Structures are given as C-alpha cells and as structure tokens.
Amino acid sequence: MGRGDLTNHEWSLLEPHLPPKGRRGGRWNDHRTVINGILFRVRTGVPWRDLPERYGPWKTVYERHRRWSADGTWDRILQSVQADADLAGRIDWSMVGVDSTSCRAHQHAAGARKAKPRVPKKRTTPRHHRPDEGLGRSRGGLTCKIHLAGEGGCRPMAFLVTPGQWGDAPQMVEVLDRIRVPRPLGGRPRTRPEHVSGDKAYSSRRNRRYLRRRRIRHTIPEPKDQQANRRRKGREGGRPTGFHRDHYRRRNEVERTINRLKNSRAVATRYDKRAYVFHGTVTAAAIRLWLRQ
C-alpha cells in the first residue's frame, strides 16, 4: 500500500457501494488499484500520463474516472457513503454552512471541444455537463468556483461548480436542493438540515423566503445597504432579520471543510477541461473525506 492509498478500513466502507465487477473479460476488474490511482492523481494533481506504474495503465485509470464522472457513479457512491455515516450518527445536522471558493484554472483546462460530450455507449450528455464548462475569465485569468454546503463535522454535503465570476447568493438554493442523504432502513432521503449559516453574500429576500418555506432556521447577517433600504421603507420594509452570534461563530466549520477539500491539488487548481470531469474530481476528494475516521 503506497502513501495516500485507501486503508483496509476505508476500503471496507467503500467496496459495498462500487459497481459490480465484470466476469471473465469484464471491464470493472481490480477496483481498488484503479481507485487508488484516481485518488493519487486527485491528491497530487499530476498529469494522467505520469501516474506511477503500480496503478496500471494510465488510460485505464483515466477512462474509469471519466466514465464514472459522466454517468453519475461518483455521485451515487458519495450518497451511499453519506447514508452509512448518517446511519452511524456521524453527520451533524444541527448546522450546515454554505460558502464558495475560487479555483484557479490551469492553462491546460482551456480549449475543450465545442461539441457536446457523450456518455460512453449512450446517446446522452454527461450528468454535470455545462456548455460554458464552468470556466470564467477575470483579471486573474481563467477561474471556476465551487459552491459548497458543509455539515458540522467539516465534510461536504453537496456542491456546485460554476464559472468564477458567478455570484454566491443565486446559487444557494440549488446547493441546498442537492443535499440528499438516503436512508438504508427505509423512508424518504433526508434533505433538510436544522440550521443554515452563511455570510453577507447570501443575504437576499429569495434565499430567506426559501429557507422559511422549508422551515429551516438560518443565521445570515444583513448588509448595511439592505438595512438602510428596509428602514427607508418604514413599515413596508418588514421586520429586522434575526441574527444569533453564537450560531454564526460556527461558520468556520464550512471554511475548514473547504480547506480540507482543497488539500487535494487537483481541486485547488483545476486541470480538467470538461466541467463534468472536474465535478467528478471534486466528488472523489469529498468521498475520501467521508471515508476517513
């Protein structure tokens, strides 16, 4: 077992949720070696062709990662691992923080083909394909942004990849809608945390109306311009928004979640041309965080 590879305990948690292995001549043989190769590349950010020989042919490792990113296999594995953690009581639903982080895109991340990608052997586009490939251009060059919801244990619950110049507030609803933890013992998947926290960037009437409709308590500070606008309207401006300082102190949990996620160099710097492949890279890094004790 090399440095950074899955331990026996982590493999025991992950193996039951992997696609079934093929029989003689099947394509899904030796999952552990290939997944260790994928995690090595996610952790180090090396080009696929420079993978160590102990992980087998680099083309096999890359193709499996691309296929699982396209057909949603990584997403299903993440939900299954989260379901096991919830069943064991290891998910802190008392507070879910929402935040975003910018990822500098390497020059090799640009130049994707204009034609739509296809899921292998199917006539459908990949699950998280974006026409803009999730790349935005600013003064600093090409960037993309990860909008993330993290639970109290500093692990990602759901995320969304967008171009770097996109705002935070418009993405909050979609990020929270992606929280979906199945219940193996029966019942509907759990999608609603007890409390949501965010910084001033997420203060908007749309977001607060959405949280009130779902009966989710929230702690989001109100910017000074919104406070002045509400006071200027008088009674029509509505009541002041509630704010609990003790709850807001827990906002560091989502920031620590982002720091742990960006310890993977292929997440901190984007090298993937396609948005759906980069989404799979972030998902693989998130799965590794859930497998650790």
C-alpha positions as MATLAB code, in Angstrom:
seq = 'MGRGDLTNHEWSLLEPHLPPKGRRGGRWNDHRTVINGILFRVRTGVPWRDLPERYGPWKTVYERHRRWSADGTWDRILQSVQADADLAGRIDWSMVGVDSTSCRAHQHAAGARKAKPRVPKKRTTPRHHRPDEGLGRSRGGLTCKIHLAGEGGCRPMAFLVTPGQWGDAPQMVEVLDRIRVPRPLGGRPRTRPEHVSGDKAYSSRRNRRYLRRRRIRHTIPEPKDQQANRRRKGREGGRPTGFHRDHYRRRNEVERTINRLKNSRAVATRYDKRAYVFHGTVTAAAIRLWLRQ';
ca = [
       0.000    0.000    0.000;
       1.516    3.320   -1.102;
       1.314    6.696    0.564;
      -2.199    8.104    0.305;
      -3.809    4.831   -0.802;
      -7.004    3.529    0.745;
      -6.536    1.725    4.040;
      -8.205   -1.607    4.693;
     -10.831    0.109    6.853;
     -11.595    2.721    4.200;
     -11.808    0.030    1.537;
     -14.257   -1.973    3.640;
     -16.535    1.087    3.768;
     -16.233    1.847    0.065;
     -16.303   -1.595   -1.567;
     -20.024   -2.405   -0.997;
     -21.059    0.702   -2.972;
     -18.944    0.160   -6.071;
     -20.359   -1.113   -9.389;
     -20.259   -4.907   -9.647;
     -17.107   -6.336  -11.131;
     -17.294   -7.880  -14.560;
     -16.903  -11.566  -15.094;
     -14.239  -13.033  -17.318;
     -13.285  -10.316  -19.775;
     -15.309   -7.700  -17.840;
     -14.168   -4.094  -17.727;
     -14.513   -3.461  -13.974;
     -11.733   -5.675  -12.630;
      -9.433   -4.628   -9.799;
     -11.393   -1.649   -8.476;
      -9.025   -0.962   -5.594;
      -5.917   -0.431   -7.703;
      -7.695    1.860  -10.149;
      -9.386    3.913   -7.415;
      -6.061    4.324   -5.638;
      -4.671    5.659   -8.905;
      -7.559    8.123   -9.220;
      -7.073    9.308   -5.635;
      -3.327    9.665   -6.214;
      -3.955   11.980   -9.137;
      -6.621   13.942   -7.202;
      -4.247   14.389   -4.276;
      -1.138   15.326   -6.244;
      -2.531   16.896   -9.425;
      -0.033   15.134  -11.709;
      -0.905   14.612  -15.399;
      -2.689   11.329  -16.025;
       0.190   10.063  -18.151;
       2.581   10.486  -15.205;
       0.761    8.102  -12.869;
       3.099    5.570  -11.184;
       3.210    2.160  -12.821;
       1.878    0.434   -9.694;
      -1.609    1.696  -10.600;
      -1.578    0.054  -14.007;
      -2.082    1.709  -17.402;
      -2.871    5.406  -17.030;
      -5.506    5.150  -19.767;
      -7.476    2.617  -17.711;
      -7.417    4.857  -14.632;
      -8.418    7.962  -16.580;
     -11.213    6.261  -18.538;
     -12.797    4.845  -15.408;
     -12.720    8.243  -13.744;
     -14.230    9.876  -16.821;
     -16.947    7.240  -17.177;
     -17.929    7.428  -13.512;
     -17.999   11.223  -13.737;
     -20.228   11.105  -16.819;
     -22.839    8.565  -15.700;
     -23.133    9.777  -12.090;
     -21.399    6.804  -10.432;
     -19.272    9.080   -8.247;
     -22.423   10.904   -7.094;
     -24.150    7.651   -6.156;
     -21.095    6.463   -4.224;
     -20.963    9.749   -2.306;
     -24.632    9.474   -1.349;
     -24.159    5.866   -0.240;
     -21.158    6.757    1.932;
     -23.124    9.634    3.446;
     -26.035    7.284    4.141;
     -23.730    4.936    6.070;
     -22.358    7.871    8.057;
     -25.875    9.104    8.850;
     -26.924    5.629    9.953;
     -23.954    5.576   12.339;
     -24.858    9.054   13.664;
     -21.741   10.706   12.241;
     -23.487   13.577   10.412;
     -24.016   16.807   12.348;
     -27.343   18.093   11.010;
     -27.532   20.842   13.649;
     -25.614   23.272   11.421;
     -24.915   23.303    7.682;
     -22.795   26.158    6.381;
     -22.882   27.474    2.822;
     -19.869   29.145    1.228;
     -17.896   29.266   -2.020;
     -14.270   29.122   -3.068;
     -12.492   30.096   -6.269;
     -10.194   27.646   -8.036;
      -7.556   28.883  -10.434;
      -7.796   27.070  -13.748;
      -4.558   25.855  -15.290;
      -3.890   26.740  -18.909;
      -4.454   23.068  -19.793;
      -8.046   23.385  -18.545;
      -8.922   25.611  -21.501;
      -9.557   24.541  -25.074;
     -12.252   21.899  -24.690;
     -14.044   20.869  -27.868;
     -17.220   22.743  -28.724;
     -19.116   19.531  -29.473;
     -21.173   18.099  -26.620;
     -19.554   15.138  -24.850;
     -21.410   11.845  -24.712;
     -21.728    9.171  -22.067;
     -19.873    6.092  -23.393;
     -22.224    3.709  -25.242;
     -25.207    6.014  -24.624;
     -26.780    8.861  -26.557;
     -26.988   11.202  -23.595;
     -24.755   14.015  -22.372;
     -22.899   13.638  -19.071;
     -24.839   14.377  -15.926;
     -22.996   17.583  -14.965;
     -22.091   18.870  -18.417;
     -22.104   22.664  -18.792;
     -21.919   24.493  -22.138;
     -19.590   27.063  -20.533;
     -17.507   24.221  -18.983;
     -17.642   26.068  -15.661;
     -14.842   28.450  -16.679;
     -14.932   32.210  -16.228;
     -12.428   34.873  -17.135;
     -11.378   37.717  -14.838;
      -8.303   39.878  -14.310;
      -6.517   36.901  -12.829;
      -7.284   34.693  -15.821;
      -9.426   31.561  -16.028;
     -11.189   30.614  -12.804;
     -14.041   28.424  -11.647;
     -15.953   28.444   -8.394;
     -17.154   25.672   -6.081;
     -20.326   26.491   -4.130;
     -20.445   24.135   -1.183;
     -22.630   23.119    1.748;
     -20.723   21.530    4.645;
     -22.009   19.851    7.795;
     -20.774   20.404   11.346;
     -18.173   17.646   11.061;
     -16.305   19.585    8.332;
     -17.326   17.323    5.456;
     -19.084   18.387    2.235;
     -22.762   17.548    1.879;
     -23.296   18.928   -1.646;
     -21.608   21.296   -4.061;
     -21.974   23.018   -7.411;
     -19.342   24.052   -9.979;
     -19.844   27.368  -11.820;
     -17.699   29.938  -13.652;
     -15.564   32.042  -11.344;
     -17.434   35.330  -11.859;
     -20.827   33.978  -10.793;
     -22.288   35.369   -7.556;
     -22.856   33.385   -4.379;
     -26.441   34.266   -3.442;
     -28.132   32.937   -6.625;
     -26.520   29.501   -6.121;
     -27.586   28.937   -2.511;
     -30.965   27.383   -3.338;
     -29.528   24.919   -5.851;
     -26.735   23.865   -3.485;
     -29.171   23.158   -0.647;
     -31.507   21.308   -3.024;
     -28.645   18.928   -3.823;
     -28.413   17.700   -0.225;
     -29.929   14.237   -0.391;
     -28.878   11.526    2.067;
     -30.690    8.184    1.555;
     -31.961    6.136    4.472;
     -30.973    2.460    4.096;
     -33.569    1.318    6.660;
     -36.422    2.881    4.703;
     -38.060    6.252    4.372;
     -37.505    9.308    2.275;
     -33.971   10.677    1.894;
     -33.071   13.377    4.361;
     -32.696   16.760    2.692;
     -33.383   19.363    5.388;
     -30.791   20.486    7.966;
     -31.836   22.056   11.243;
     -29.904   25.293   10.759;
     -28.119   27.024    7.858;
     -25.441   29.690    8.147;
     -23.928   31.966    5.519;
     -22.093   35.238    5.206;
     -23.450   38.564    3.932;
     -23.145   37.443    0.326;
     -26.127   35.105    0.826;
     -28.449   37.750    2.271;
     -31.359   38.129   -0.133;
     -35.134   38.009    0.076;
     -35.204   34.999   -2.227;
     -32.897   32.949   -0.017;
     -34.656   33.884    3.224;
     -38.059   33.153    1.684;
     -36.801   29.756    0.534;
     -35.472   28.867    3.990;
     -38.667   29.989    5.738;
     -40.784   27.952    3.308;
     -38.762   24.843    4.168;
     -38.869   25.727    7.887;
     -35.092   25.874    8.166;
     -33.683   28.229   10.770;
     -30.875   30.359    9.436;
     -28.205   32.818   10.533;
     -27.241   35.205    7.738;
     -26.078   38.748    8.563;
     -27.791   41.603    6.757;
     -25.555   44.073    4.869;
     -25.738   47.746    5.806;
     -27.236   48.777    2.457;
     -30.092   46.296    2.902;
     -30.653   47.539    6.453;
     -30.827   51.159    5.248;
     -33.198   50.203    2.424;
     -35.509   48.402    4.853;
     -35.562   51.345    7.288;
     -36.252   53.788    4.482;
     -39.379   51.872    3.516;
     -40.737   52.041    7.060;
     -43.422   49.506    7.880;
     -43.416   48.214    4.313;
     -39.791   47.183    4.712;
     -40.692   44.426    7.159;
     -39.157   43.417   10.463;
     -35.392   43.175   11.031;
     -33.880   39.785   10.326;
     -32.839   37.666   13.266;
     -29.148   37.088   13.946;
     -27.554   34.816   16.557;
     -23.873   35.482   17.206;
     -23.207   32.110   18.829;
     -24.565   30.279   15.810;
     -22.578   32.491   13.454;
     -19.353   31.522   15.217;
     -19.793   28.053   13.756;
     -19.387   29.440   10.257;
     -15.706   28.483   10.467;
     -16.795   24.858   10.006;
     -17.643   25.312    6.326;
     -14.397   27.255    5.804;
     -12.455   24.370    7.338;
     -14.374   21.996    5.074;
     -13.192   23.951    2.030;
      -9.610   23.914    3.318;
      -9.710   20.136    3.757;
     -11.206   19.703    0.299;
      -8.569   21.914   -1.336;
      -5.761   19.918    0.242;
      -6.250   17.885   -2.931;
      -4.194   19.747   -5.503;
      -6.384   18.728   -8.424;
      -9.236   20.538   -6.638;
      -7.305   23.649   -5.579;
      -6.101   24.056   -9.178;
      -8.338   22.868  -11.965;
      -6.595   20.846  -14.681;
      -9.679   19.175  -16.242;
     -11.026   20.636  -19.465;
     -14.560   19.333  -19.042;
     -16.774   20.574  -16.205;
     -18.265   17.139  -15.563;
     -14.801   15.592  -15.173;
     -13.802   18.307  -12.689;
     -17.060   17.690  -10.844;
     -16.070   14.031  -10.580;
     -12.640   15.061   -9.286;
     -14.195   17.143   -6.503;
     -16.624   14.311   -5.719;
     -13.785   11.787   -5.393;
     -11.988   14.142   -2.987;
     -15.205   14.526   -0.976;
     -15.671   10.744   -0.790;
     -12.168   10.402    0.632;
     -13.033   12.877    3.393;
     -16.126   10.870    4.308;
     -14.146    7.615    4.467;
     -11.628    8.937    6.978;
     -12.285    8.305   10.645;
];
